[in-house]
Amino acid sequence: MAEIPIRSFSIALVALREVDDSAEVLLLRRNHTLVGEWCQIAGAIEEDETAWQAALRELKEETDLTPTRFYSGDICEQFYEADRDAITIAPVFVAFVDYAANVVLNPEHSEFCWVSLDWAEDMVPFGGQRRVLRHIKQEFVLRDPSPHLQIKI
């Protein structure tokens, strides 16, 4: 019996900014992998780095943003990669950033936008991303996140 490998080597991060009683999510248009698609922040975990440290590093590298509050998203994005015949599982993190913070993109992305989580669901290409966004809306926007999920930075 053959087994499908399960890989966990990357992170996903949802950057939010508070707007009145709601929030907007940052989406980035990709230049390399998934060219032209709108996605959340994502990246590989480097050697001697924890997943949450990788999420903070990727946020800084891809957008030059620093969070005011930072959380474990209490969910993992998961997907099957046919070319590798493997399942990838990526822990999701949530970064709240200042509303007026300036986004500076790195060369991996061509543009960015801040949109409602509902709008973002229609923009991202994969069902797993939509499930993550619905979870983040429910647990981090419509209610106060559990203090047990906060990561002190």
Residue, then its C-alpha position, 0 to 999 in steps of 0.5 A: m500500500a502506497e502512502i501520500p507524504i504529508r509536508s509542512f514546510s511553509i506558513a500562511l499569514v492573513a494581514l488585517r487592518e481594522v476599519d470601524d467595526s470590521a476589518e480589511v484583509l491584505l491581498l497580494r498579486r503574485n509575480h512568480t508562483l501562481v502568476g497573476e493570482w491574488c493571495q495572502i502572504a505565504g512562504a517557507i520556514e527557514e532552518d532554525e526558525t519557528a513557524w511563527q518567526a517565519a510568518l513575521r519574517e515573510l510579512k516584513e519581507e513581502t510588505d514591510l509591515t510590522p504587526t501591532r498584534f499577532y496570533s496563531g490563526d488556530i487553523c491550517e491551510q492544506f492542499y494536495e499537490a499533484d506534481r509532488d503527490a503530496i499533501t501540504i499543511a501550512p499553519v496560518f497566522v493573523a497579523f493586525v497592522d496599523y490602518a495607516a501603515n504603508v505597504v512596500l511590496n517586494p519583487e514577488h508581487s506586482e500589486f496589493c489591495w485591502v478588501s473586505l473578507d467577503w470580497a477577498e473570498d471571491m478574489v483568491p483562487f482556492g477553496g482552502q484559502r476561502r475556508v481560511l478567510r471565513h474562519i478568520k472572519q468568524e474568529f478574529v473579526l466578528r469576535d475578539p480572538s482568544p488571548h491564548l492564541q496571541i503570540k507576544i513579539 
